[in-house]
Amino acid sequence: MPRTVLVTGASGLVGAAAVDAFLDAGWDVIAVSRRRPEVFSSRPYTHLPLDLQNAEACRSALETQSQVTHVVYAAVYEKPGLIAGWQDPEQMSTNLAMIRNVMEPLAQAARLQHVTLLQGTKAYGLHLHPIPVPARERYPRDDHPNSYWFQEDYIREKSAQIGFGWTIFRPTLVLGPNVGVAMNTVPIIGIYAALCRAEGRAFHYPGHISFPREAVDTRLIANAAVWAADNPKAWGEHYNLTNGEAFSWHDLWPRLAEFLRVEPGPDQPLSLAEYLPSRADLWARLVQEHGLRPMSMAQLLGESHYSADARFGYGLQTPPAPVFVSTVKIKQAGFTQVYDTEECVKHWLTVLMERKIIPALAS
């Protein structure tokens, strides 16, 4: 039977990877995003350039998509500055309105079988308080206002009305090649390294505090979405997702310096949220010198420079509370993919060089 998945946020970290993964698995794919996603697959797909905050545009475009059987909802709205928005009621209501704008016309037009929804470790309240180690999916919902809960409750309600299944994934720090997004540290590292080389600076670790974390390759998330889409045993479940190991950005730093062929140096705290935008003119010159894509610093950063400061521990005086999640549940359910985090970061930096987003420092 033909299967068609509609992927929202298709130009983003998880969305673009999901487009690739479903194409590789033989599905028909409709990619919904304002920008056309940049994917690796050579198979054709349909792109719908939609602003999910525009209810009328969504209704007009989606009420005719009767072929859609599955949805991967990977769109997210984040306010400028990123961190403060996580507790902002307006941001929460916007994210709820966006998923409604997608699901309401599809519910009328299509015979939906399954919806994949993304949350994250903020579901456990890590941005508000220490969380249990490890955080497990079976724990009671953390009682705080959150876009996740509004979207999940809405999907549960629509599922009960219409009869489709749903699966919710909770990835940790997501690693991939996308630029101009809210939370991707990989291009921030590549841009910082290029600027260090251009200014004759050492590639200093820019944080105050080193601490362990978990990350997940965007390919793993996308493959998990394909796995869940046709696996009724995974429906109605939440799953944490990680690469399967802990790591530290600080401990990874010397190997990244070697890989990127930049001069290592002692730790030297630096706010990348301030430093990178201040070097916009220098970046424009590097674009010309290295024949890079004509993208401004602001276009490349999105909000990721703010999340990078937090991930590198800039401004911290003491280590943050530990954040580790259990992935036993999804492995016991049959999805056992893992990735080497160091190799993930190097892989995506290489892709950014090949795409001429950052200079080919490793060549």
N, C-alpha and C positions, 0 to 999 in steps of 0.2 A: 504494500500500500504506500502511496506517496506520502511523505511527511514534510511539512513545511514549518520551520521555526522562525519566529520573528524575534530579532535581537534588538533591544533598545540600548541606547548608549553605545552604539556599535563602533564609534570612533575612539572610545575610551579603552582603558587598560584591559578590563575583563571582556568588554563587548567585542573588541577587535579579535581577541583570541578565540572567543566563542564562535564568531563568524568562520574563522579558519577551521576550528575543530569540527563544526557541524558540516562544513563543506567537505572536509577530508573524510567524514563518515558517510558521505553520500546523500545528505539531506539537501532539500531546497531551502534557501536562506533569504529572508527579507531583513535587510540591515536598516535600522531606523536611527538616524543621527543627523545633526545639522551639517557636519562635515562627512565626506565619503571616507569610510574606514580604509586604512592602509593594511592590507593583508598579504599573506604569502601564497595562498592558494591561487591556482590559475583557473579554477572552476568559476563559472558565472554566478552572480547573485544579483538580487534586486536591491537598490538603495532608495529609501524614502527619506528625503531631507526634511525632517520635521522638528519643530520646536515643541517639546512636550508640554510647555506651559500654555500653549495656544489650544484651547479645548476645541474650538471650531475646526481648526486645521487638522487636528488629530481625528475628529469625527469624520470629516470629509475624506481623509486618506485611508482610514482603517475600516470604515463600515463596509467596504467592498472586498476586504481581504478574507473571503470565505474559505480560502485554502489553508489558512493558518491552523495548525494542530497544536503547536507548542510555543511557549513564550519564554525567553530568557530576559528578565528585566534587570539590566545592568546600568540604567541611567541613574544619575544622582545630581542634585543641586547643592552646591556649596557656596556660601557667601565669601566675598573677599576677606582675606586674613585667616580663613579656614577655622581655626580652633574655636573662637568665640561662637561661631555659627552652630556648633554641635548642641548648644543649649538654647538656641534661638527659636521661639515658637513660630515665627514667620517662615523660617527655613523648613521646619517640620511640616507646616501646612502646605508649603509649596511642593515638597516631595510627595505628600499624599495626593495632592491635586494632579500631579504628573502621572502617577500610576493609574489613577482613575481615568484620566484622559485617554490612556492606552486601552485599559481593560473594558471600559463600558462599551465602546463601539465594537471591539472584538467579541465581547460576550454576545452581542446581538447578531454578528455576522458569521462567526466561525464555530466549528465544533471543537472546542478546546479540550485537549486531553491532559496537558500538564503545564505548570508554570514554575520556573526557577526564579527564586528571589535571593538577593544578596544582602547580608547584614555584615557583621564584623565583630571585633572584640569589644567595641563600645556597647554591644549587647550585654556584656557582663559588668558594665559600669566603670571600665578602667579609667575613663576620663574624669571620673568623679571620686573614686575611692579605690583602695586595694581590692583585688579580686582573689578568689580561691586559686590555689595552685595544686593541680591543674584545673582550669575552668572546664566544666563538662556540660554538654548539651542538656542533660537531664535536670540540671539545677533550676529552681524556680526563677521566673522572669525577674530581672533586677528592676525594682520599682522606681523608675525615673522616666520623665517625658523623653521620647526618642522617636525619630522618624521611622526607625525599624518597627516599633510596635504599632504605629498607625498603619503602616503598609501591610504588616503581617496580619493584623486583625481584619483589614479590608480584604486581603486575598483569602483568608479563611472564610469570610462571609460569602464571597463570590463563589468559592469552591463548593460550599454547601448548597448554594442556589443552583449552580450549573452542573456540578458533578465532575470537575476536572481535579487532578491531583496536583500537589505542590511539593517542592523541596526547597529548603532554605539553607544556604551555605554561609559559614562565618569564616572567611579567610583572615589570616593575620596580615602582616605587611606585604603588599603585592608588588612583585618585581616584573617589569616588562619594558618595552621600548617606547611607549607613547609619551609624547610631549604635550605641553599645554593642558595638562590634567591636574586634578586636585592633589594627588598623593602618589607620586612616583619618584623615588630617590635616585634611580639609575641615571637619568639624564642630568640630574643636578650634579652628580659626581663627575660625569664627563665634561660638563661645562666648566665646573670648578677647576678640573685638571688642565683644561685648555687655557684658562685665564692664568693659572699659576705659571704655566710654561711661557706664556706671552709676556708676563710681567717679571720673569726671572725669580719668582717666588718658589719656595719649597712647597711640596704638597702636604701641608700640615693637616693633621686631624683637627677639625674645626670645633669639636665639642669640649665641654668641661668634664663630663663624666662618662665613663665607659660602663656599659651594662649589657647583659645578654638579652636577646629577643629571638623570636621566630619569624620567618618570612615564608612566602609561598609564590612560586612561579605562576605567572598568569596562564601558562599552558596547562598547568595542573588543574586550575579552577575550571578552565574551559573543558578539559577532558572529563572532569567530574560532572559537569552539566550534561554532557553527552551520555555519560553512564546513567545518570538519574532519569533522563528523559524517557527512556524505554524500560525502566526498571521499577515496576509498581511497588516492590519491597522498599524502595527509597522514598516513596511518596508519603507525605505527612510527617516528614522527619527533618530535623536540624542536624547539620554536620559541620564541625570545625574543619578547617583545611590549613595545613602547613606543609613545608617541604619535607618534614620528618626529622628535623634536627634544629638545635639551637645554634646561634652564632652571635658574634659581636662585631659591630661596624669598626670599632677601634682595632680589634685583632685582625680584621680583614684588610685594614688600611695599607699596611706595608706590601701586601701581595697585589693590591690594586695599583700602588705606585709602581711596582715592578712591571705589571702588565701594561700600564699606560705609558711607561718609560718617562716618568716624571721624577724629579728629585724628591726623595722623602725628607722629612724634617721632623723635629720634635713637635709634640702637641702644641697647638696655638689656637685657643678658642677664637672663633670668628662667626658672627651671625651671617649665614648665607642669605637669609631673607633681606639683609641690608647690603651685603657685599655684591651679590650678583646683579641686582638692578642698577647699582652704582657703576657697573662696568658695561652698560648697554652700548656706549660708543665704541669701546674696545672690541666688543663682540661683533659689532657691525663691520669693523675693519677685518676681523678674523674671517668673517663670512666671505668677504671679497678675496682675501689672500688665499684661502683654502678652497674656494669654489663651492662653498656650502649652500644649502638651500637658503633663499633670502627670507629668513625668519628673524624677527626681532627677539631680543631677550625676553620681553614680556610674553610674546607668543609661545616661546619655548617653556617658560616656567609654569604658567598656570598659577596654581597655589602650592606647587610642590616644594618651593624653597622654604615655606613656612613649616611644612611637615618634616623637611630634612633637618631643620634646627632641632625640632623635638626629638627626632630619632637619633641624632648625634649627641644629645644631651647638652646642647648649648644653654647656658644660663642656669644649669642645675648645680646645687651645692652638695647634694647628697644623692645617691642612686635612687631612682624611682622604685616603687613597689614592683616585684616580679610579675611578669605577664607571660604565662605559659598556658596553652590550651591542650587538652587531650584530643588526639585523633584516633583513639582506639575504636570509637564507634563506627567510623566510616571504613576503617580497615577490616573490622569484623563483618561489615556488610558486604565486603568484596572489592572495594576500590582501594588499591594498595600502592598507587603511584607515589614516588618520592623523587626529590631533586637535590643535588649538591648546590647549596646556596652560593658558594663562591663561584662555581661554574656558571650558575644562572646570571649573576651580575656581569661576569666577563662576556658571556654570550650576548646579553642585550647591549652592552657597550659596543661590542663588535657590530651588531646590527645597526646601531646608531651611526657608526662610522661608515658602514656600507650604504646607508641611506643618506649620507652626507648631511647629517644633523650636527655632528661634532667632528673636529679634525681627526684624521687617522693617526692618532698619537702612537699607536702600537706598531705602526709599519716602519 
